[in-house]
Amino acid sequence: MDGKADSVRTPTEGQGVLTRSAVGGGSTVRTGVDGAERALLPIAPGRGRPTLRHEWEPTLVRRVRVVDLVVVSGAALGAQAVGPGAPATLQQVLVVLVVIAAWLGALAVHGSHSPRVLGSGPEEYRCVISATLRLFGLAAIAALLLRADAVRGYFAVTLPLGLAGLLVTRWLVRRAIARMRERGESQTAVLIVGRERATRDVAASFARNLASGHRVVGVCVPGYSGERGQYLEVGGRNIPIFGDERSVIAALEFSGADTVAVTATEELGHGGIQQLIWQLESYDVDLVVSPGVVDIAGPRLLMRPVAGLPLIYLDKPAYRGAQRLGKWFFDIAVAVVALLLTIPLLLVIAGAIKVSSRGPVLYRSSRVGRNGKQFSMLKFRSMVADADELREELQPLNEADGGMFKIRDDPRVTPIGRFIRRYSLDELPQFVNVVKGEMSVVGPRPPLPSEVADYEGEVHRRLLVKPGMTGLWQIGGRSDLSWEETVRLDLSYVDNWSTIGDLLIVVKTVRAVLAGEGAY
């Protein structure tokens, strides 16, 4: 080739103006919108063509397998060195090798190396834990039947060492994958078959969660008969419209997508979806179907075939019933331990506040709790004593919306207050509210009575559970969140909370607080 681009325009009826440019044997799809050309994704056209996913998935899987091999081998050899009955004979060395091979095999069989699982978080950890516990359960039974006491002792050391190592390394790998995806690497290219509104919702969700690694590269709109060169603008991005539901295969060729997401199940019907499944069999792409529900956690979803139909059952939210007792025990345990451990810090902060500014050490704020019951929320005073009286005067500087009041450089905040607010140390006295049963460790943001007075519609659902010292709003951006985003996160928590979820939020809160971002 002479280095010049050989372009062939393919104006397909009902699609955007599609241009395929071949340079040096490679292909790049371009979409002409209003006369401009925008490069999308490199592709290799044809059945069974490779996609971008094929460039990073095999490498990721190989690296994870190598990491697992190192961790499992380290645990097995470490148990040999420190555990009872350390292997010394050839037979015992063979046992170690068998354990390593069986462990790696169990991880593979349980799907922990699947690209769909890697970096997913809870599902990946579940696979690792399930594979490990089942393997060692079988090994323990075998050792018991064979009366191999030394081997049982060896397993007792190997199991915790290996499981802890696997979980830690998987967490590190997950963080590395998230950072790559936030930079635009290791992406899954998604082609959506659905209406404009559904496409916007899905694309916006992917944009909010860059670590998921999904990027919408095109859309096929059922019944579309618009002009060529049309696109949807979502979050500052132009997403090409490639045609209607009959244009999916052509859109795959042009967009290089490796996943087809169907949201228009009603328009396609059972027959249409079945036809699409058959058409995609020759293509190495994933087909996913969106059920049309958002902010619903996986544990509440149950797929069950009924009369040949795959139906999704939704469990009711757990803000009532026996599960509340478990949450109460969790709250009391965490609050009591936290208060006991932070007594010296509480005394230091109280002394610093007392000597640095006039006024009380503690600030009491009236907040609305579960079922609309008001209570007095405790905080270390971080502002001047007459801060509430100055609020009306500073209202023109308010940077928040929806009834909230936030000023990034609030002149009422004292020097000590700025420090303790940055690291959320001013909220430590709220553990007393938790012990009194007025608040929870994890929950929606505690609202002011004036905010509740402006609640409309479903926003009242925030009051179905106790407000929390931390929550999804705390780890999702803290003071940088808009009112709409705060409400969305709170309602998502109300519908999906669990004890394990609370524990994960607490861990993430510690990381967010130490980073000191989004607090003012």
Sequence and secondary structure as in RCSB ss.txt:
>XXXX:A:sequence
MDGKADSVRTPTEGQGVLTRSAVGGGSTVRTGVDGAERALLPIAPGRGRPTLRHEWEPTLVRRVRVVDLVVVSGA
ALGAQAVGPGAPATLQQVLVVLVVIAAWLGALAVHGSHSPRVLGSGPEEYRCVISATLRLFGLAAIAALLLRADA
VRGYFAVTLPLGLAGLLVTRWLVRRAIARMRERGESQTAVLIVGRERATRDVAASFARNLASGHRVVGVCVPGYS
GERGQYLEVGGRNIPIFGDERSVIAALEFSGADTVAVTATEELGHGGIQQLIWQLESYDVDLVVSPGVVDIAGPR
LLMRPVAGLPLIYLDKPAYRGAQRLGKWFFDIAVAVVALLLTIPLLLVIAGAIKVSSRGPVLYRSSRVGRNGKQF
SMLKFRSMVADADELREELQPLNEADGGMFKIRDDPRVTPIGRFIRRYSLDELPQFVNVVKGEMSVVGPRPPLPS
EVADYEGEVHRRLLVKPGMTGLWQIGGRSDLSWEETVRLDLSYVDNWSTIGDLLIVVKTVRAVLAGEGAY
>XXXX:A:secstr
  S  EEEEEE TTS EEEEEEETTEEEEEEEETTEEEEEEEE  STT   THHHHHHHHHHHHHHHHHHHHHHH
HHHHHHHSTT   SHHHHHHHHHHHHHHHHHHHHTTTT TTTTT SHHHHHHHHHHHHHHHHHHHHHHHHTT HH
HHHHHHHHHHHHHHHHHHHHHHHHHHHHHHHHTT S EEEEEES HHHHHHHHHHHHH GGG EEEEEEE TT  
  TT EEEETTEEEEEEESGGGHHHHHHHH  SEEEE  HHHHHHHHHHHHHHHHTTS  EEEE  S  S  GGG
EEEEEETTEEEEEE   SSSSTHHHHHHHHHHHHHHHHHHHTHHHHHHHHHHHHHHSSS SEEEEEEE GGG EE
EEEEE  B TTHHHHHHHHGGG    TT    TT TTB HHHHHHHHTTGGGTTHHHHHHTTS EEESS    HH
HHHT  GGGGGGGGS  EEE HHHHTTGGGS HHHHHHHHHHHHHH  HHHHHHHHHHHHHHHHHT S  
